[in-house]
Amino acid sequence: MVNELYDLYEDFLVRIFKILYSNISINLDWINRLVMEHQLKLRSILGTIDELRLFSITKRFVEPIPCSEYSVALQLKILNINIEKIKEPILDFGCGSKATLVHYLRKIGLEAYGVDRITNDKLYTIQTDWFNYELKPNYWGTIISHLSFTNHFKRTHLKKNGNYIKYARKYMELLNSLKLDGEFYYTPNLPFIEQFLSPKNLIK
């Protein structure tokens, strides 16, 4: 597999450099054919990888596969949430398609809501993008984000051209939407922005 990929890219680059160092003018049709040939050969090689056979070879783009939702018990344990002391109303920011935690909290009598782009619109869940969801100031008693918003924020922060400013603004909007003594439980942590927070901000 590795040798095949090496040979493929070596051949691709050699053909490009040959024409660049020649006096022949570069024709757009030639470039298109070269790229198309390369893509077809690459697709043929990658098609031998079992994991990639999950995806249809007839579709132009790979379909997104959302992460499986974690159990309620695991989320509460990881985030160290004490149900008996949790403050309402509760927002699960990135609740997942099934909104498992939201359903559980409501089942035990707590006022809980969820937001996610892959969930369904119901009385207590909203299907929308994080950045399109408007947060009311001083409204939420508890916000929960388990491996969702802050996970993407951290990944974006590490990218060379990541849109970290957009995430930082939403993060501050989340903090400002908490009531006095409200709590924001999330993982992973965000040390690159947490260091600038006021001591009054309670971060879990």
N, C-alpha and C positions, 0 to 999 in steps of 0.2 A: 504493500500500500504506500509506504513512505517513498520508496524508490520510484514508483509510478508517478506520484505527485511531483517529485523532484524532476524527473525527466520531462513531464508535461510543462512545467513552468520554465525549465531551461530552454526547451524548444521554443516556447512562446516568446521569451525575452531575446533569444538569439535571432529569431526572425524579425523582431522589431528593430534591434540594433543594426542588423545588416542593411535594412532599408534606410535607417537614419544616417549611416556612414556612407551610403552610396549617393550618387548624384541624381537618383531617381526621385521625382516628386511624389509625395505621399498622396495616394488616392483614397478618398473617404470610403469608397466601396471596398477597397482592399482591407482597410482597417475593420470595417464591419464584418467582412468574411472571416478575418483572422480571429476576431473576438468571438464570433459565433462558433467557429470550429473549436476554440479553446473551451467555451462553455459546455459544448456537447461532450467533449472528451472528459472534462472535469465531472460532469453530471454522471457519466458512465462509470467513472472510478468511485465516486461517492455513493453510487447506487449499490455498491457491494457491501456497504456498512449497514449492519442489521438495524442499528438505532434509527437510521435515516429512512428506513422503509416504512416508518410510521406515517410518513407524509406522502401525499399524492404526487405523482410525477407529472400529472396533467395540469396542475395549478401553477399559476405564475408566482404566487407568494406562499410562504409557509404559514399555515394557520397558527394563531397563538394558542398556547396550551397553558391555562392558568394553573397555579400551584394548588395542590390538594389542600383543603382546609384542615387546620389542626383541631384536635378535640378541645372541648371547652376546658376540661381539667388541665390539659397541658398549657393552654394559653394563660389560665389563671395562675398556674404555678410559676411559669416563666416570668410573668409580669408581676408576681407577688401581690396579687389583688385579693383583698379581704372582702368577700361579698357582703358580709355583715356591716361593713363600714363604708361601702362604696356610696358615692354621692350621685344624686340624680339631678337632671336627666343625664343619660349616658349616650355617648356617640361612639360607634365602632367605625372608625375612619379607614375604610378599606376592608369591609366586612366579608368580602368573598361572595361568590354566586349564591350560596345557600344561607348566608348570614347566620351561621350556626350559633355563634355566641349571642347574637341579638335575640334569637328565638329562645335560647335558654334563659337569658335575663328577664325577658318578658314573661316567660312561663312561671318564674318564681315571684312575679309581681312587681318587677322593677320597670321603670320607664326608660326603655332603651330603643335606639334607632341606629340604622346602618346606612352607609354610603359606599357605593362601589360601581364602577362602570360595567361590571358583568353581572350585577344582581338584578332583580326584577322590582319594578315600582309597586309598592304596596303601601299600606297605611303607615308603616314604620321603617321601610327601606326605600332608598331613592337610587335609581340608576342614573348615574352621572359621573363625569370626570371630577377628580379632586379639585382641580383648578376652577371648575365651573360651579362648584358648590359654595354658596355664600354663607359664611359663618356669622351668626349674630354675636356681637360683643357681650361679654358677661352673661352668657346663657347656659353653658354646659357645666354640670357638676363634675363629670368625668369624661375624658376622651381616651379611647383605646386604639392603638395602632400596632398590631402584632405582625411584624415582617411585611409591612405594606408601605405606607407613605415614607417612613424614615429609611426603609431599605432602599427605595428608589432614590431618595435624597442623597444618601451616602454614595450610591453608585454614580449618580450624576456629578457629585462633588469631585470624585476621583477621575472623571473623564476630562480630557484635555479641553474639549469644547462643550462641556456639559452646561445645561441651563440652570446652574445652581442658584442664581439670583431669584428665579421664579419660585424655586422650592423654598428658599429662605424666607421669602415674603409670605408664602402660605404657612410656613412653620410659625412665624410670628402671629399670623392671623389666628391660628389654632390656639396659641397661648392666650391671646387677647379675648378669645371667645369663652374662656373659662370664667366661672364665677370666682368671687373672692374665696381663697382656700380650695379652689377646684384643682383637680389632678389630671395630669396627662401621662398615661402609661404607654410606653412604646419600647420597641426593640427592632433593630439595633440602636445603640446610643449614637449621639452625634457630637462628639467632643469638639469638633472644629467650630461649632456654633454655640454649644452649651457654655463654653468658657467666657462668652460675652454677655451671658444673661445676668439680669439683676438677681440678687439673693432672694428677693421676694417670690421669684418664680419657682414653683415646686415641680420638679421634674422627676418622674419615676422611670 
